[in-house]
Amino acid sequence: MTEQKTETGVEERIERALDICRPYLHADGGDVEIVSVREGGVVELHFRGTCAVCPMSGLTLRAGIERAILRFVPEIRRVESV
């Protein structure tokens, strides 16, 4: 039962980090959503809207979104786009 609460806490903190990034994504007609949090601290995200086809989405993922998530959720090791 404790493990489930911890997992929920991780996802909530990831969402808080994404909420910081979303205004910038929304300004360009895009968004991002959590697909999964895998064992080993890997977060899988899915870009939506214009972010899904933007050639700069990789940079946005690493320089913006991943940095924000790692700051809020230090147990996360990597963020991937799927």
TITIBA-184754 format. One line per 5 residues: number of its first residue (from 0); their letters; for each residue x negated, y negated, z negated of N, C-alpha, C, O, CB. Coordinates in Angstrom, 1 decimal, padded with zeros to 4 digits. Atoms other than C-alpha are relative to their C-alpha. Glycine has a CB too. Layout:
BEGIN
NUM = a = X,Y,Z,X,Y,Z,X,Y,Z,X,Y,Z,X,Y,Z | ...
//
This chain:
BEGIN
0 = mteqk = -000.8,001.2,000.0,000.0,000.0,000.0,-000.9,-001.3,000.0,-000.5,-002.2,000.7,000.9,000.0,-001.2 | 000.9,001.1,000.0,-002.9,-002.4,-000.7,-000.5,-000.3,001.3,-000.7,-001.4,001.7,-001.1,000.2,-001.1 | 000.5,000.1,-001.3,-004.3,-001.7,002.7,000.9,-000.8,000.9,000.5,-001.6,001.7,-000.4,001.3,000.6 | -001.0,000.6,-000.9,-001.1,-002.8,004.4,000.1,-001.5,-000.3,000.1,-002.3,000.6,001.4,000.6,-000.2 | 000.0,001.4,000.4,-001.1,-006.1,002.4,-001.2,-000.7,000.5,-001.1,-001.8,001.0,000.1,-000.1,-001.5
5 = tetgv = 001.2,000.5,-000.4,-004.7,-006.7,003.3,000.1,-000.3,001.5,-000.3,-001.3,002.0,-001.2,000.9,-000.3 | -000.2,000.2,-001.4,-003.9,-006.2,007.0,000.9,-001.1,000.4,000.6,-001.9,001.3,000.5,001.3,000.6 | -000.9,001.2,-000.3,-001.0,-008.6,006.9,-000.7,-001.3,-000.3,-000.6,-002.2,000.4,001.2,000.2,-000.9 | 000.8,001.2,000.3,-003.3,-011.1,005.2,-000.9,-000.4,001.1,-001.1,-001.6,001.4,-000.7,000.2,-001.3 | 000.9,000.3,-001.1,-005.8,-010.8,008.0,000.8,-000.6,001.2,000.3,-001.6,001.7,-000.7,001.3,000.4
10 = eerie = -000.7,000.5,-001.1,-003.2,-011.3,010.7,000.6,-001.4,-000.3,000.6,-002.2,000.6,001.2,001.0,000.3 | -000.5,001.4,000.4,-001.7,-014.3,008.8,-001.1,-001.0,000.2,-000.9,-002.1,000.7,000.6,000.0,-001.4 | 001.1,000.9,-000.1,-005.1,-015.9,008.6,-000.5,-000.2,001.5,-000.8,-001.3,001.9,-001.2,000.5,-000.8 | 000.3,000.2,-001.4,-005.8,-015.2,012.3,001.1,-000.9,000.7,000.7,-001.8,001.5,000.1,001.4,000.7 | -001.1,000.8,-000.5,-002.4,-016.8,013.1,-000.3,-001.5,-000.4,-000.1,-002.4,000.4,001.4,000.4,-000.5
15 = raldi = 000.3,001.4,000.4,-003.4,-019.9,011.1,-001.2,-000.6,000.8,-001.1,-001.7,001.2,-000.5,000.0,-001.5 | 001.1,000.4,-000.9,-006.7,-020.1,013.1,000.6,-000.3,001.4,000.2,-001.3,002.0,-001.1,001.0,000.0 | -000.6,000.2,-001.3,-004.7,-019.8,016.3,000.9,-001.2,000.1,000.9,-002.0,001.1,000.8,001.2,000.5 | -000.8,001.2,000.1,-002.3,-022.5,015.2,-000.8,-001.3,000.1,-000.3,-002.3,000.6,000.8,000.0,-001.3 | 000.8,001.2,-000.2,-005.2,-024.9,015.1,-000.4,-000.2,001.4,-000.5,-001.3,001.9,-001.3,000.2,-000.9
20 = crpyl = 000.4,000.0,-001.4,-006.2,-024.0,018.7,001.2,-000.3,000.9,001.0,-000.8,002.0,-000.6,001.3,000.3 | -001.2,000.0,-000.9,-002.6,-023.9,020.1,000.3,-001.4,000.6,000.7,-001.4,001.8,001.1,000.5,-000.7 | -000.4,001.3,-000.7,-002.0,-027.6,020.6,-000.9,-000.3,001.2,-000.4,-000.9,002.2,-000.2,-001.2,-001.0 | 000.9,000.2,-001.2,-005.0,-027.7,023.0,000.4,000.9,001.1,000.4,000.5,002.3,-001.5,000.2,-000.4 | -000.5,-000.9,-001.0,-003.8,-024.7,024.8,001.3,-000.4,000.6,001.5,-000.4,001.8,000.1,001.5,-000.5
25 = hadgg = -001.3,000.5,-000.5,-000.2,-026.0,025.0,-000.2,-001.2,000.9,000.6,-001.4,001.8,000.9,-000.3,-001.2 | 000.2,001.2,-000.8,-001.5,-029.3,026.4,-000.3,000.3,001.4,000.0,-000.5,002.3,-001.1,-000.9,-000.6 | 000.3,-000.4,-001.3,-002.7,-027.4,029.4,001.0,001.1,000.6,000.7,001.7,001.6,-001.4,000.6,000.1 | -001.0,-000.9,-000.5,000.4,-025.2,029.7,-000.3,001.5,-000.3,000.3,002.4,000.3,000.2,-000.1,001.5 | 000.4,-001.4,000.4,-001.1,-022.1,028.0,000.4,000.3,-001.4,000.9,-000.5,-002.2,-001.4,000.3,000.3
30 = dveiv = -000.2,-000.5,001.4,-000.9,-020.1,024.8,-000.8,001.3,-000.1,-001.4,001.8,000.8,001.5,000.2,-000.3 | 000.7,-001.2,000.3,-002.4,-017.1,023.2,000.8,000.8,-001.1,001.4,000.2,-001.9,-001.5,-000.3,-000.5 | -000.7,-000.8,001.0,-001.0,-014.2,021.2,-000.9,001.2,-000.5,-001.7,001.7,000.3,001.3,000.6,000.5 | 000.8,-001.2,000.5,-002.5,-011.4,019.0,000.6,001.3,000.6,001.8,001.5,000.5,000.1,000.0,-001.6 | -000.4,-001.3,-000.4,-002.3,-008.0,020.6,-000.2,001.0,-001.1,000.7,001.8,-001.4,-000.8,000.4,001.3
35 = svreg = 000.3,-001.0,001.1,-004.0,-006.0,017.9,-001.3,-000.5,-000.8,-002.0,-001.3,-000.3,-000.2,001.4,000.5 | 001.2,000.2,000.8,-006.6,-006.1,015.1,-000.5,001.5,-000.1,000.0,002.3,-000.9,000.3,-000.7,-001.4 | 000.6,-001.3,000.0,-008.8,-003.0,015.7,-000.9,000.2,-001.2,-001.4,-000.7,-001.8,-000.7,000.3,001.3 | 001.0,-000.4,001.0,-010.9,-001.1,013.2,-001.3,-000.6,000.4,-001.7,-000.6,001.5,000.0,001.5,-000.2 | 001.3,000.5,-000.3,-014.3,-002.6,012.9,000.0,-001.5,000.2,-001.1,-002.1,000.4,-000.6,000.6,001.2
40 = gvvel = -000.1,001.4,000.0,-013.1,-006.2,012.9,000.1,-000.6,001.4,-000.5,-001.7,001.6,-001.1,-000.6,-000.7 | -000.1,000.6,-001.4,-012.2,-006.7,016.6,001.5,-000.4,000.2,002.4,000.4,000.0,-000.4,001.1,001.0 | -001.4,000.5,-000.3,-009.2,-008.9,017.5,000.1,000.0,001.5,-000.7,-000.5,002.2,000.1,-001.4,-000.6 | -000.3,000.0,-001.5,-007.6,-008.4,020.9,001.1,-001.1,000.1,002.1,-001.1,-000.5,000.5,001.4,000.5 | -001.0,001.1,-000.3,-005.8,-011.5,022.2,000.4,000.1,001.5,-000.3,000.6,002.3,-000.6,-001.4,-000.3
45 = hfrgt = -000.5,000.0,-001.4,-003.7,-012.0,025.3,000.3,-001.5,000.3,001.1,-002.2,-000.4,001.3,000.8,000.2 | -000.3,001.4,-000.5,-003.7,-015.4,027.1,001.3,000.0,000.8,001.6,000.9,001.5,-001.2,-000.6,000.8 | -001.2,000.1,-000.7,-000.4,-016.6,028.4,000.0,-001.4,000.8,-000.8,-002.2,000.5,001.2,000.1,-000.9 | -000.1,001.2,-000.8,000.6,-019.3,030.9,-001.2,-000.3,000.8,-001.8,000.6,001.3,000.3,-001.2,-001.0 | 001.2,000.3,-000.8,-002.1,-021.2,032.6,-001.3,000.5,-000.5,-002.3,000.7,000.2,-000.1,-001.5,000.2
50 = cavcp = 001.2,-000.6,000.6,-004.7,-019.8,030.2,-000.3,001.4,000.6,-001.5,001.8,000.6,000.1,000.1,-001.5 | 000.2,-001.3,-000.5,-004.2,-016.4,031.7,-000.7,000.0,001.4,-001.4,001.0,001.7,001.4,000.7,000.2 | 000.6,000.1,-001.3,-005.5,-017.6,035.1,-001.1,-001.0,000.1,-001.8,-001.2,001.1,001.0,-000.3,001.1 | 001.0,001.0,000.1,-007.9,-020.3,034.0,-001.4,000.6,000.1,-001.7,001.5,-000.7,000.2,-000.9,-001.2 | 001.3,-000.5,-000.1,-011.5,-019.8,035.0,-000.9,-000.3,-001.3,-001.9,000.3,-001.5,-000.7,-000.5,001.2
55 = msglt = 000.7,000.4,001.2,-012.6,-021.5,031.7,000.5,000.8,-001.2,000.1,000.5,-002.3,000.2,-001.5,-000.2 | -000.6,-000.7,001.1,-010.6,-019.1,029.5,-001.1,000.7,-000.8,-000.9,000.9,-002.1,001.1,001.0,000.4 | 001.1,-000.6,000.7,-013.8,-017.2,028.6,-000.7,-000.9,-001.0,-001.0,-000.6,-002.1,-001.0,000.7,001.0 | 000.6,001.0,000.8,-015.4,-020.3,027.3,000.9,-000.5,-001.1,000.5,-000.6,-002.3,-000.4,-001.2,000.9 | -001.0,000.4,001.1,-012.2,-021.3,025.4,000.0,001.1,-001.0,000.1,000.8,-002.2,001.4,-000.2,000.7
60 = lragi = 000.0,-001.1,000.9,-012.2,-017.8,023.9,-001.2,-000.1,-001.0,-001.0,000.0,-002.2,000.1,001.3,000.7 | 001.2,-000.1,000.9,-015.8,-017.9,022.6,-000.2,-001.3,-000.8,-000.4,-001.3,-002.0,-001.2,000.2,000.9 | 000.4,001.2,000.6,-016.4,-021.6,021.9,001.1,-000.6,-000.9,000.8,-001.3,-001.9,-000.3,-001.0,001.0 | -001.1,000.5,000.7,-012.9,-022.4,020.5,000.7,001.0,-000.9,000.6,000.9,-002.2,001.0,-000.7,000.9 | -000.9,-001.0,000.7,-010.7,-019.5,019.5,-000.8,000.9,-000.9,-000.5,001.0,-002.1,000.8,000.8,001.0
65 = erail = 000.8,-000.9,000.8,-013.4,-017.1,018.3,-000.6,-000.7,-001.2,-000.6,-000.2,-002.3,-001.1,000.7,000.8 | 000.6,000.8,001.1,-015.1,-019.8,016.2,001.0,-000.3,-001.1,000.7,-000.2,-002.3,-000.6,-001.3,000.5 | -001.0,000.3,001.0,-011.9,-020.7,014.5,000.4,001.2,-000.7,000.6,001.1,-002.0,001.3,-000.6,000.7 | -000.4,-001.3,000.6,-010.9,-017.1,013.8,-001.1,000.4,-001.0,-000.8,000.8,-002.1,000.3,001.1,001.0 | 001.1,-000.4,000.8,-014.4,-016.3,012.4,-000.1,-000.9,-001.3,-000.5,-000.4,-002.3,-001.3,000.0,000.7
70 = rfvpe = 000.1,000.9,001.2,-014.2,-019.4,010.1,001.1,000.4,-001.0,000.9,000.4,-002.2,000.2,-001.4,000.5 | -001.1,-000.4,000.9,-010.8,-018.3,008.7,000.0,001.4,-000.5,000.5,001.7,-001.6,001.3,-000.3,000.7 | -000.1,-001.4,000.3,-011.3,-014.6,008.7,-001.4,000.6,000.2,-001.7,001.2,001.3,001.0,000.8,000.9 | 001.4,-000.4,-000.2,-015.0,-013.8,008.1,-000.2,001.5,000.2,-001.3,002.0,000.7,-000.8,-000.4,-001.2 | 000.2,-001.5,-000.2,-014.4,-010.0,008.2,000.2,000.4,001.4,000.0,001.6,001.8,001.0,000.7,-000.9
75 = irrve = -000.1,-000.2,-001.4,-013.6,-010.3,011.9,-001.4,-000.1,000.6,-002.2,-001.0,000.3,001.0,-000.9,000.7 | 001.3,-000.1,-000.6,-016.7,-009.4,014.0,000.0,-000.6,001.4,-000.9,-001.2,001.9,-000.5,001.4,000.1 | 000.0,000.3,-001.4,-015.5,-010.1,017.6,001.4,-000.3,000.4,002.4,000.3,-000.2,-000.6,001.1,000.8 | -001.3,000.3,-000.6,-012.6,-011.5,019.6,-000.1,000.3,001.5,-001.0,-000.2,002.1,000.5,-001.5,-000.3 | 000.0,-000.3,-001.4,-011.7,-010.1,023.0,001.3,-000.4,000.6,002.4,-000.4,000.0,-000.2,001.5,000.1
80 = sv = -001.2,000.3,-000.8,-009.2,-011.0,025.7,000.4,001.3,000.7,-000.5,001.9,001.4,-000.2,-001.2,001.0 | -000.5,-001.2,-000.8,-007.1,-008.2,027.1,001.2,-000.3,000.8,001.8,000.5,001.5,000.5,001.1,-001.0
//
